[in-house]
Amino acid sequence: MTIGAALLHALAMAFAMGWEILWALILGFALSAVVQAVVSHAEMSRLLPDDSPRSIVRATLLGAASSSCSYAAVALARAIFTKGAHFTAAMAFEIASTNLVIELGIILIVLMGWQFALAELAGGLLMIVIIVLLFRLFLTPRLLAEAKAQAEKGVAGRMEGHAAMDMSVKAGGSLLARILSPPGCTAISHYFVMDWAAVWLDIVGGILLSGALAAWVPADFWATLFFADHPLVATITGPVIGPLVAVISFVCSVGNVPLAAVLWNGGASFGGVIAFIFADLIILPILDIYRRYYGLRMAAFLFVTFTVAMALAALVVELIFAAVGLVPHEHQARVVVSAVAWNYTTYLNILFLGLAAALVWRAARTGGFGMLRMMNAMPADAPAHHHHHH
């Protein structure tokens, strides 16, 4: 096979995957833009004063409803932490916001099946519970004080402006009225464009990487790596190998799913795939951001506790799902779609591309792109547009 043919094969695989998930991406980002347009950051910090079950549940719900870019989530978690949210609650928010977001669930169902979406949800919740317990046991006041001091220095990470933006619409009656009001529509369109601007590179990167792996890496490589021939060994090692593959693959939240589909088809264990999808919070670039935000010691602490929580959550989920008979037998995720046909995917893509076009048009007419340019240049502690009076 010539190099040109090999490249075309990889690109064709990548395009097929991208086409499969296009509508799901647009739907997910539109929904998360709606939520961001009605919940303000100040409100978030006020809702998360401690690590009580109530705060953690709130942090989880807020995270699940927010933007799925892991860079934005990490930046936002620091923003609410410095505004007075409890550190554990901020981390729970961060985990939920990359593992329990709407768009991730939708894309998992489309590409891999509902069992994976359910496992992601159950495992994500479990991971948060484990993190809360680990933090209560091992997070010393001294380490926390160190992290807080470092966080308040406001060292820039990536996607800072994204986290500093707060355009939420506060006035105007019921939620629906706020969403449908002209300022509401404008805020939604701005968040939609910002979320896409934040993540498109990661998503495209993830899809291209998956296409290349699907086309070039023989499936038995993954089978060997994940011990597919030894079910017992696979069950135990999968949840540890999964995150390690992710740490070096650099792909942020939603871009992980096509890659997970490739691993699954290659024979990776169920728990290994689930742990891999969780691991977007410990990829190398994000570990570096933790170091800048919270100092080296806290970065190391987060790496260890997050890895333990992911592996444990994935292992428990696999054991429970296997016991109940929910682990799919066939390793057939939708990696290859022969051609773009007139089926529901195409209709949905056309419909949602229309929605995306309307939102982009709205953002362009209301100064959203000027704001994007500003966002990339904006320091984390820039004053928000709205000044709150307490």
Contacts in CASP RR format, 6 or more apart in sequence:
PFRMAT RR
TARGET T0000
AUTHOR 0000-0000-0000
METHOD contacts of the structure
MODEL  1
MTIGAALLHALAMAFAMGWEILWALILGFALSAVVQAVVSHAEMSRLLPD
DSPRSIVRATLLGAASSSCSYAAVALARAIFTKGAHFTAAMAFEIASTNL
VIELGIILIVLMGWQFALAELAGGLLMIVIIVLLFRLFLTPRLLAEAKAQ
AEKGVAGRMEGHAAMDMSVKAGGSLLARILSPPGCTAISHYFVMDWAAVW
LDIVGGILLSGALAAWVPADFWATLFFADHPLVATITGPVIGPLVAVISF
VCSVGNVPLAAVLWNGGASFGGVIAFIFADLIILPILDIYRRYYGLRMAA
FLFVTFTVAMALAALVVELIFAAVGLVPHEHQARVVVSAVAWNYTTYLNI
LFLGLAAALVWRAARTGGFGMLRMMNAMPADAPAHHHHHH
1 9 0 8 1.000
6 215 0 8 1.000
6 216 0 8 1.000
9 215 0 8 1.000
10 208 0 8 1.000
10 211 0 8 1.000
10 212 0 8 1.000
10 214 0 8 1.000
10 215 0 8 1.000
10 216 0 8 1.000
11 208 0 8 1.000
11 211 0 8 1.000
12 215 0 8 1.000
13 210 0 8 1.000
13 211 0 8 1.000
13 212 0 8 1.000
13 214 0 8 1.000
13 215 0 8 1.000
13 335 0 8 1.000
13 336 0 8 1.000
14 207 0 8 1.000
14 208 0 8 1.000
14 210 0 8 1.000
14 211 0 8 1.000
14 212 0 8 1.000
16 335 0 8 1.000
16 336 0 8 1.000
16 337 0 8 1.000
16 338 0 8 1.000
17 111 0 8 1.000
17 207 0 8 1.000
17 210 0 8 1.000
17 211 0 8 1.000
17 258 0 8 1.000
17 261 0 8 1.000
17 335 0 8 1.000
17 337 0 8 1.000
18 207 0 8 1.000
18 258 0 8 1.000
19 337 0 8 1.000
19 340 0 8 1.000
19 345 0 8 1.000
19 349 0 8 1.000
20 110 0 8 1.000
20 111 0 8 1.000
20 334 0 8 1.000
20 337 0 8 1.000
20 345 0 8 1.000
21 107 0 8 1.000
21 110 0 8 1.000
21 111 0 8 1.000
21 257 0 8 1.000
21 258 0 8 1.000
22 349 0 8 1.000
22 352 0 8 1.000
22 353 0 8 1.000
23 345 0 8 1.000
23 348 0 8 1.000
23 349 0 8 1.000
23 351 0 8 1.000
23 352 0 8 1.000
23 353 0 8 1.000
24 103 0 8 1.000
24 106 0 8 1.000
24 107 0 8 1.000
24 110 0 8 1.000
25 103 0 8 1.000
25 107 0 8 1.000
25 203 0 8 1.000
25 254 0 8 1.000
26 352 0 8 1.000
26 353 0 8 1.000
26 355 0 8 1.000
26 356 0 8 1.000
27 102 0 8 1.000
27 103 0 8 1.000
27 106 0 8 1.000
27 352 0 8 1.000
28 68 0 8 1.000
28 101 0 8 1.000
28 102 0 8 1.000
28 103 0 8 1.000
28 106 0 8 1.000
29 67 0 8 1.000
29 68 0 8 1.000
29 103 0 8 1.000
29 192 0 8 1.000
29 195 0 8 1.000
29 196 0 8 1.000
30 188 0 8 1.000
30 192 0 8 1.000
30 352 0 8 1.000
30 355 0 8 1.000
30 356 0 8 1.000
30 359 0 8 1.000
31 65 0 8 1.000
31 102 0 8 1.000
31 103 0 8 1.000
32 65 0 8 1.000
32 66 0 8 1.000
32 67 0 8 1.000
32 68 0 8 1.000
32 101 0 8 1.000
32 102 0 8 1.000
32 103 0 8 1.000
32 191 0 8 1.000
32 195 0 8 1.000
33 188 0 8 1.000
33 189 0 8 1.000
33 191 0 8 1.000
33 192 0 8 1.000
33 195 0 8 1.000
33 359 0 8 1.000
34 179 0 8 1.000
34 188 0 8 1.000
35 65 0 8 1.000
35 66 0 8 1.000
36 66 0 8 1.000
36 67 0 8 1.000
36 168 0 8 1.000
36 187 0 8 1.000
36 191 0 8 1.000
37 167 0 8 1.000
37 168 0 8 1.000
37 169 0 8 1.000
37 178 0 8 1.000
37 179 0 8 1.000
37 184 0 8 1.000
37 187 0 8 1.000
37 188 0 8 1.000
37 191 0 8 1.000
38 168 0 8 1.000
38 169 0 8 1.000
38 175 0 8 1.000
38 178 0 8 1.000
38 179 0 8 1.000
39 62 0 8 1.000
39 65 0 8 1.000
39 168 0 8 1.000
40 166 0 8 1.000
40 168 0 8 1.000
40 170 0 8 1.000
40 386 0 8 1.000
41 76 0 8 1.000
41 79 0 8 1.000
41 80 0 8 1.000
41 83 0 8 1.000
41 166 0 8 1.000
41 168 0 8 1.000
41 384 0 8 1.000
42 83 0 8 1.000
42 166 0 8 1.000
42 388 0 8 1.000
43 168 0 8 1.000
44 62 0 8 1.000
44 80 0 8 1.000
44 83 0 8 1.000
44 85 0 8 1.000
44 93 0 8 1.000
45 80 0 8 1.000
45 83 0 8 1.000
45 84 0 8 1.000
45 85 0 8 1.000
47 55 0 8 1.000
47 58 0 8 1.000
47 59 0 8 1.000
47 62 0 8 1.000
48 55 0 8 1.000
48 58 0 8 1.000
48 59 0 8 1.000
48 62 0 8 1.000
48 80 0 8 1.000
48 84 0 8 1.000
48 85 0 8 1.000
48 86 0 8 1.000
48 89 0 8 1.000
48 90 0 8 1.000
48 93 0 8 1.000
49 55 0 8 1.000
49 84 0 8 1.000
49 85 0 8 1.000
49 86 0 8 1.000
49 89 0 8 1.000
50 86 0 8 1.000
50 89 0 8 1.000
51 86 0 8 1.000
51 88 0 8 1.000
51 89 0 8 1.000
51 132 0 8 1.000
51 135 0 8 1.000
51 136 0 8 1.000
55 86 0 8 1.000
55 89 0 8 1.000
56 88 0 8 1.000
56 89 0 8 1.000
56 92 0 8 1.000
56 128 0 8 1.000
56 132 0 8 1.000
58 89 0 8 1.000
59 85 0 8 1.000
59 89 0 8 1.000
59 90 0 8 1.000
59 92 0 8 1.000
59 93 0 8 1.000
59 96 0 8 1.000
60 92 0 8 1.000
60 93 0 8 1.000
60 96 0 8 1.000
60 100 0 8 1.000
60 125 0 8 1.000
60 128 0 8 1.000
61 96 0 8 1.000
62 93 0 8 1.000
62 96 0 8 1.000
62 97 0 8 1.000
63 73 0 8 1.000
63 93 0 8 1.000
63 94 0 8 1.000
63 96 0 8 1.000
63 97 0 8 1.000
63 100 0 8 1.000
63 101 0 8 1.000
64 96 0 8 1.000
64 97 0 8 1.000
64 100 0 8 1.000
64 101 0 8 1.000
64 102 0 8 1.000
65 101 0 8 1.000
65 102 0 8 1.000
66 73 0 8 1.000
66 76 0 8 1.000
66 93 0 8 1.000
66 97 0 8 1.000
66 101 0 8 1.000
67 73 0 8 1.000
67 76 0 8 1.000
67 97 0 8 1.000
67 101 0 8 1.000
67 162 0 8 1.000
67 191 0 8 1.000
67 195 0 8 1.000
67 198 0 8 1.000
67 199 0 8 1.000
68 97 0 8 1.000
68 98 0 8 1.000
68 101 0 8 1.000
68 103 0 8 1.000
68 104 0 8 1.000
68 195 0 8 1.000
68 199 0 8 1.000
68 253 0 8 1.000
68 254 0 8 1.000
69 98 0 8 1.000
69 159 0 8 1.000
69 162 0 8 1.000
69 195 0 8 1.000
69 198 0 8 1.000
69 199 0 8 1.000
69 202 0 8 1.000
69 252 0 8 1.000
69 253 0 8 1.000
70 98 0 8 1.000
70 252 0 8 1.000
70 253 0 8 1.000
70 280 0 8 1.000
70 281 0 8 1.000
70 283 0 8 1.000
70 286 0 8 1.000
71 157 0 8 1.000
71 158 0 8 1.000
71 159 0 8 1.000
71 162 0 8 1.000
71 198 0 8 1.000
71 202 0 8 1.000
71 252 0 8 1.000
71 285 0 8 1.000
71 286 0 8 1.000
71 289 0 8 1.000
72 159 0 8 1.000
72 162 0 8 1.000
72 163 0 8 1.000
72 195 0 8 1.000
72 198 0 8 1.000
72 199 0 8 1.000
73 93 0 8 1.000
73 94 0 8 1.000
73 97 0 8 1.000
73 98 0 8 1.000
73 253 0 8 1.000
73 281 0 8 1.000
74 94 0 8 1.000
74 281 0 8 1.000
74 286 0 8 1.000
74 289 0 8 1.000
74 290 0 8 1.000
74 293 0 8 1.000
75 157 0 8 1.000
75 158 0 8 1.000
75 159 0 8 1.000
75 160 0 8 1.000
75 161 0 8 1.000
75 162 0 8 1.000
75 163 0 8 1.000
75 289 0 8 1.000
75 380 0 8 1.000
76 93 0 8 1.000
76 94 0 8 1.000
76 97 0 8 1.000
76 162 0 8 1.000
76 163 0 8 1.000
77 90 0 8 1.000
77 91 0 8 1.000
77 93 0 8 1.000
77 94 0 8 1.000
77 97 0 8 1.000
78 90 0 8 1.000
78 151 0 8 1.000
78 154 0 8 1.000
78 163 0 8 1.000
78 293 0 8 1.000
78 294 0 8 1.000
78 380 0 8 1.000
79 163 0 8 1.000
79 164 0 8 1.000
79 380 0 8 1.000
80 90 0 8 1.000
80 93 0 8 1.000
81 87 0 8 1.000
81 90 0 8 1.000
81 148 0 8 1.000
81 151 0 8 1.000
82 148 0 8 1.000
82 151 0 8 1.000
82 152 0 8 1.000
82 154 0 8 1.000
85 93 0 8 1.000
87 135 0 8 1.000
87 139 0 8 1.000
87 144 0 8 1.000
87 147 0 8 1.000
87 148 0 8 1.000
88 131 0 8 1.000
88 132 0 8 1.000
88 135 0 8 1.000
88 136 0 8 1.000
88 139 0 8 1.000
91 131 0 8 1.000
91 135 0 8 1.000
91 302 0 8 1.000
92 128 0 8 1.000
92 131 0 8 1.000
92 132 0 8 1.000
94 281 0 8 1.000
95 124 0 8 1.000
95 127 0 8 1.000
95 128 0 8 1.000
95 131 0 8 1.000
95 281 0 8 1.000
95 306 0 8 1.000
96 124 0 8 1.000
96 128 0 8 1.000
98 104 0 8 1.000
98 252 0 8 1.000
98 253 0 8 1.000
98 280 0 8 1.000
98 281 0 8 1.000
99 120 0 8 1.000
99 123 0 8 1.000
99 124 0 8 1.000
99 127 0 8 1.000
99 253 0 8 1.000
99 277 0 8 1.000
99 278 0 8 1.000
99 280 0 8 1.000
100 120 0 8 1.000
100 121 0 8 1.000
100 124 0 8 1.000
100 125 0 8 1.000
101 253 0 8 1.000
103 254 0 8 1.000
104 120 0 8 1.000
104 253 0 8 1.000
104 254 0 8 1.000
104 257 0 8 1.000
104 277 0 8 1.000
105 117 0 8 1.000
105 120 0 8 1.000
105 121 0 8 1.000
107 254 0 8 1.000
107 257 0 8 1.000
108 116 0 8 1.000
108 117 0 8 1.000
108 120 0 8 1.000
108 257 0 8 1.000
108 277 0 8 1.000
109 116 0 8 1.000
109 117 0 8 1.000
110 334 0 8 1.000
111 257 0 8 1.000
111 258 0 8 1.000
111 261 0 8 1.000
111 333 0 8 1.000
111 334 0 8 1.000
111 335 0 8 1.000
112 257 0 8 1.000
112 260 0 8 1.000
112 261 0 8 1.000
112 264 0 8 1.000
112 333 0 8 1.000
112 334 0 8 1.000
113 328 0 8 1.000
113 333 0 8 1.000
115 321 0 8 1.000
115 326 0 8 1.000
115 327 0 8 1.000
115 328 0 8 1.000
116 260 0 8 1.000
116 273 0 8 1.000
116 274 0 8 1.000
116 277 0 8 1.000
118 326 0 8 1.000
119 270 0 8 1.000
119 271 0 8 1.000
119 274 0 8 1.000
119 317 0 8 1.000
119 318 0 8 1.000
119 321 0 8 1.000
119 326 0 8 1.000
120 274 0 8 1.000
120 277 0 8 1.000
120 278 0 8 1.000
122 317 0 8 1.000
122 320 0 8 1.000
123 274 0 8 1.000
123 278 0 8 1.000
123 313 0 8 1.000
123 314 0 8 1.000
123 316 0 8 1.000
123 317 0 8 1.000
124 278 0 8 1.000
124 313 0 8 1.000
126 312 0 8 1.000
126 313 0 8 1.000
126 316 0 8 1.000
126 317 0 8 1.000
127 278 0 8 1.000
127 309 0 8 1.000
127 310 0 8 1.000
127 312 0 8 1.000
127 313 0 8 1.000
130 308 0 8 1.000
130 309 0 8 1.000
130 312 0 8 1.000
130 313 0 8 1.000
131 305 0 8 1.000
131 306 0 8 1.000
131 309 0 8 1.000
134 305 0 8 1.000
134 308 0 8 1.000
134 309 0 8 1.000
135 305 0 8 1.000
138 301 0 8 1.000
138 305 0 8 1.000
139 301 0 8 1.000
143 297 0 8 1.000
143 298 0 8 1.000
143 301 0 8 1.000
146 294 0 8 1.000
146 295 0 8 1.000
146 297 0 8 1.000
146 298 0 8 1.000
147 293 0 8 1.000
147 294 0 8 1.000
147 295 0 8 1.000
147 298 0 8 1.000
150 293 0 8 1.000
150 294 0 8 1.000
150 295 0 8 1.000
150 298 0 8 1.000
151 293 0 8 1.000
151 294 0 8 1.000
154 293 0 8 1.000
154 379 0 8 1.000
154 380 0 8 1.000
154 381 0 8 1.000
155 292 0 8 1.000
155 293 0 8 1.000
156 292 0 8 1.000
156 379 0 8 1.000
156 380 0 8 1.000
157 289 0 8 1.000
157 292 0 8 1.000
157 293 0 8 1.000
157 380 0 8 1.000
158 285 0 8 1.000
158 289 0 8 1.000
159 198 0 8 1.000
160 378 0 8 1.000
160 379 0 8 1.000
160 380 0 8 1.000
161 375 0 8 1.000
161 376 0 8 1.000
161 378 0 8 1.000
161 380 0 8 1.000
161 382 0 8 1.000
162 194 0 8 1.000
162 195 0 8 1.000
162 198 0 8 1.000
162 375 0 8 1.000
163 380 0 8 1.000
164 378 0 8 1.000
164 379 0 8 1.000
164 380 0 8 1.000
164 381 0 8 1.000
164 382 0 8 1.000
164 384 0 8 1.000
165 190 0 8 1.000
165 191 0 8 1.000
165 194 0 8 1.000
165 371 0 8 1.000
165 375 0 8 1.000
165 384 0 8 1.000
166 384 0 8 1.000
166 385 0 8 1.000
166 386 0 8 1.000
167 187 0 8 1.000
167 190 0 8 1.000
167 191 0 8 1.000
167 385 0 8 1.000
167 386 0 8 1.000
168 187 0 8 1.000
169 178 0 8 1.000
169 181 0 8 1.000
169 183 0 8 1.000
169 184 0 8 1.000
169 187 0 8 1.000
170 386 0 8 1.000
171 178 0 8 1.000
172 178 0 8 1.000
172 181 0 8 1.000
178 184 0 8 1.000
179 185 0 8 1.000
179 188 0 8 1.000
185 362 0 8 1.000
186 362 0 8 1.000
186 363 0 8 1.000
186 366 0 8 1.000
188 359 0 8 1.000
189 359 0 8 1.000
189 360 0 8 1.000
189 362 0 8 1.000
189 363 0 8 1.000
189 366 0 8 1.000
189 368 0 8 1.000
190 363 0 8 1.000
190 366 0 8 1.000
190 367 0 8 1.000
190 368 0 8 1.000
190 371 0 8 1.000
192 356 0 8 1.000
192 359 0 8 1.000
192 360 0 8 1.000
192 363 0 8 1.000
193 359 0 8 1.000
193 360 0 8 1.000
193 363 0 8 1.000
193 368 0 8 1.000
193 369 0 8 1.000
193 372 0 8 1.000
194 371 0 8 1.000
194 372 0 8 1.000
194 375 0 8 1.000
197 372 0 8 1.000
197 375 0 8 1.000
199 252 0 8 1.000
199 253 0 8 1.000
199 254 0 8 1.000
202 251 0 8 1.000
202 252 0 8 1.000
202 253 0 8 1.000
202 254 0 8 1.000
202 255 0 8 1.000
203 252 0 8 1.000
203 254 0 8 1.000
203 255 0 8 1.000
205 251 0 8 1.000
205 255 0 8 1.000
206 251 0 8 1.000
206 255 0 8 1.000
206 256 0 8 1.000
206 258 0 8 1.000
206 259 0 8 1.000
207 255 0 8 1.000
207 258 0 8 1.000
209 249 0 8 1.000
209 251 0 8 1.000
209 259 0 8 1.000
210 255 0 8 1.000
210 258 0 8 1.000
210 259 0 8 1.000
210 261 0 8 1.000
210 262 0 8 1.000
210 335 0 8 1.000
211 258 0 8 1.000
211 262 0 8 1.000
211 335 0 8 1.000
213 259 0 8 1.000
213 262 0 8 1.000
214 262 0 8 1.000
214 265 0 8 1.000
214 335 0 8 1.000
214 336 0 8 1.000
217 262 0 8 1.000
219 265 0 8 1.000
219 266 0 8 1.000
219 267 0 8 1.000
220 266 0 8 1.000
221 266 0 8 1.000
222 228 0 8 1.000
222 262 0 8 1.000
222 263 0 8 1.000
222 265 0 8 1.000
222 266 0 8 1.000
222 267 0 8 1.000
222 268 0 8 1.000
223 229 0 8 1.000
223 266 0 8 1.000
223 267 0 8 1.000
223 268 0 8 1.000
225 241 0 8 1.000
225 245 0 8 1.000
225 268 0 8 1.000
226 234 0 8 1.000
226 237 0 8 1.000
226 238 0 8 1.000
226 241 0 8 1.000
226 242 0 8 1.000
226 263 0 8 1.000
226 267 0 8 1.000
226 268 0 8 1.000
226 269 0 8 1.000
226 272 0 8 1.000
227 233 0 8 1.000
227 234 0 8 1.000
227 237 0 8 1.000
227 238 0 8 1.000
227 269 0 8 1.000
228 234 0 8 1.000
228 266 0 8 1.000
228 267 0 8 1.000
228 268 0 8 1.000
228 269 0 8 1.000
231 269 0 8 1.000
234 269 0 8 1.000
235 269 0 8 1.000
235 271 0 8 1.000
235 315 0 8 1.000
235 318 0 8 1.000
235 319 0 8 1.000
235 322 0 8 1.000
236 315 0 8 1.000
238 268 0 8 1.000
238 269 0 8 1.000
238 271 0 8 1.000
238 272 0 8 1.000
238 275 0 8 1.000
238 314 0 8 1.000
239 271 0 8 1.000
239 272 0 8 1.000
239 274 0 8 1.000
239 275 0 8 1.000
239 310 0 8 1.000
239 311 0 8 1.000
239 312 0 8 1.000
239 313 0 8 1.000
239 314 0 8 1.000
239 315 0 8 1.000
239 318 0 8 1.000
240 275 0 8 1.000
240 311 0 8 1.000
241 272 0 8 1.000
242 263 0 8 1.000
242 268 0 8 1.000
242 272 0 8 1.000
242 273 0 8 1.000
242 275 0 8 1.000
242 276 0 8 1.000
242 279 0 8 1.000
243 275 0 8 1.000
243 276 0 8 1.000
243 278 0 8 1.000
243 279 0 8 1.000
243 282 0 8 1.000
243 307 0 8 1.000
243 310 0 8 1.000
243 311 0 8 1.000
245 263 0 8 1.000
245 276 0 8 1.000
245 279 0 8 1.000
246 256 0 8 1.000
246 276 0 8 1.000
246 279 0 8 1.000
246 280 0 8 1.000
246 282 0 8 1.000
246 283 0 8 1.000
247 279 0 8 1.000
247 282 0 8 1.000
247 283 0 8 1.000
247 284 0 8 1.000
247 287 0 8 1.000
248 283 0 8 1.000
248 284 0 8 1.000
249 259 0 8 1.000
249 283 0 8 1.000
250 283 0 8 1.000
250 284 0 8 1.000
250 285 0 8 1.000
251 259 0 8 1.000
251 280 0 8 1.000
251 283 0 8 1.000
252 280 0 8 1.000
252 283 0 8 1.000
253 280 0 8 1.000
256 276 0 8 1.000
256 277 0 8 1.000
256 279 0 8 1.000
256 280 0 8 1.000
257 277 0 8 1.000
258 335 0 8 1.000
259 276 0 8 1.000
260 273 0 8 1.000
260 276 0 8 1.000
260 277 0 8 1.000
260 333 0 8 1.000
261 333 0 8 1.000
261 334 0 8 1.000
261 335 0 8 1.000
262 333 0 8 1.000
262 335 0 8 1.000
263 272 0 8 1.000
263 273 0 8 1.000
263 276 0 8 1.000
264 273 0 8 1.000
264 331 0 8 1.000
264 333 0 8 1.000
265 331 0 8 1.000
265 332 0 8 1.000
265 333 0 8 1.000
265 335 0 8 1.000
266 331 0 8 1.000
267 331 0 8 1.000
268 276 0 8 1.000
269 318 0 8 1.000
270 317 0 8 1.000
270 318 0 8 1.000
270 321 0 8 1.000
270 322 0 8 1.000
270 327 0 8 1.000
270 328 0 8 1.000
271 314 0 8 1.000
271 315 0 8 1.000
271 317 0 8 1.000
271 318 0 8 1.000
272 314 0 8 1.000
272 318 0 8 1.000
274 313 0 8 1.000
274 314 0 8 1.000
274 317 0 8 1.000
274 318 0 8 1.000
275 310 0 8 1.000
275 311 0 8 1.000
275 313 0 8 1.000
275 314 0 8 1.000
278 310 0 8 1.000
278 313 0 8 1.000
278 314 0 8 1.000
279 307 0 8 1.000
279 310 0 8 1.000
280 286 0 8 1.000
281 306 0 8 1.000
282 302 0 8 1.000
282 303 0 8 1.000
282 306 0 8 1.000
282 307 0 8 1.000
282 310 0 8 1.000
287 299 0 8 1.000
287 302 0 8 1.000
287 303 0 8 1.000
290 298 0 8 1.000
290 299 0 8 1.000
290 302 0 8 1.000
290 303 0 8 1.000
291 299 0 8 1.000
294 302 0 8 1.000
318 327 0 8 1.000
321 327 0 8 1.000
337 345 0 8 1.000
340 346 0 8 1.000
363 369 0 8 1.000
END
